[in-house]
Amino acid sequence: MSSVKVWFITGASSGFGRAMTEYLLKIGNKVVATLRKPESLSDLTAHYPHTQLLVVKVDVANEADITAAFAKAEEVFGRIDVVFNNAGVSVVGEVESLDEGDARGVFDVNFWGAVRVSKEAVRFFREVNKPIGGRLLQVSSRLGLVGAPACGFYCASKFALEGLTECLATELDPAWNIKVTLLEPGPYRTEISQGNFRAAPQHPAYANLALPSSQARKFLGSTERFDGDVTKAVVVIKKFSQLEDVPIRFPIHRRVIMAMRDKAKSLSEGADKYERWTNGLYHDES
């Protein structure tokens, strides 16, 4: 198999998507970079030939855009080895602060957009890449594992992606050779961490500066707390993508490791504490 891989990347304009695109091109891989504003990559299209970089306008909220992008990738490169399902949006605000339209907008990109890409990726790997298959890397978040104040709908969208991906991984026929992993980043310094996100006006009931949501708003506006270096992370992700035996979750930050351990401990303690409450609840017990 060729060492030169073809990557299909969503949300390639900034953050992990942009960093991954730049790194892959630098080391000689081929990239299908999808984003809503192709002009954002004009510096890269001026530097790399169309035989290595294909830029396609895609709004992941539009299923037709996604289908067309995969078709264009097949036309130009003949295959896709890795799908980096990365497009996402962030809106900060208490659950009571965001109206339903804003909340649905978060889900339409972070969850439904990722679902649309996932379904097309699986079809492509199964039908076009047969029997080689491919890798589907779902960019989730530490906040897809644990809840956080002022991030309710972002967390919910990532929790939904986590559940969907777990189910998808159990459904795939091993003969298709499709491997799926949730990438779990923590606080990395990207455009979002530097203030490129929308914050809903704070609900007056939560105006107390000592409340967790007020503290979270302050944290999200402080770049020094975002200590992850995205340019280093994408190197690790590329290396991870080459593994044969992959986990369903891959943590990519020390705070994610801590969150996983803390949650596992909390779940285990809860199970131990309330296990006896489940006694006598079954048809085979008198």
C-alpha angles and dihedrals in degrees: 000000000000117000088218107088131197112227125195109205129188121199091026096159098083148353118017092352095056094041092049092048092051094046096048092049091048092056093046104261124136121247137198099200114195125189141139095253112041091184087072087076097046091118090057096044088053091054105038127055122245087246088069105028125043115182116197129182108237134167105192088210086068114072093195090058091054095048091048092049093053090047091051090049090054091048094051104033104016093225146030119221102181132022113204101199098197113136112124147146133212129211119180121212146104117277088253092048100061120074120222094258092058092045092050089049090058091050094046090062106027097040113014093035090052090047092053091051092044094053093049091045092054092048091048094048091047099044108025100031096041120178097006096060118185150234125277112197113190113200105218126155146234082260089063087065103039133025122243134190118261089016100078101130094037089052091046092052091051093044087054091050090050093053094044092050093049089053093045092052091055092050100054119103107239087223089069090063093218115153121197128194135173110224110213112203122181129200105333124171104250136136089280093054089050093060102277094132135090119251119199116224109272116259106246092233089066098047093111104113091216093062118104094243092055090049090048092053089052092048093050090055093053114086096191091069088061097077101161118110108219093197089061093043095057090056089056092046091052090051090047091052089064095060118110097207108050132177124230089243129038115188115212105185137047091241089057090053089051092047092050093050094045092050093047089051092048093049092048093049091048091050091050094046097050102029092106090058088070093060116112096017098113137089092235092057125081 
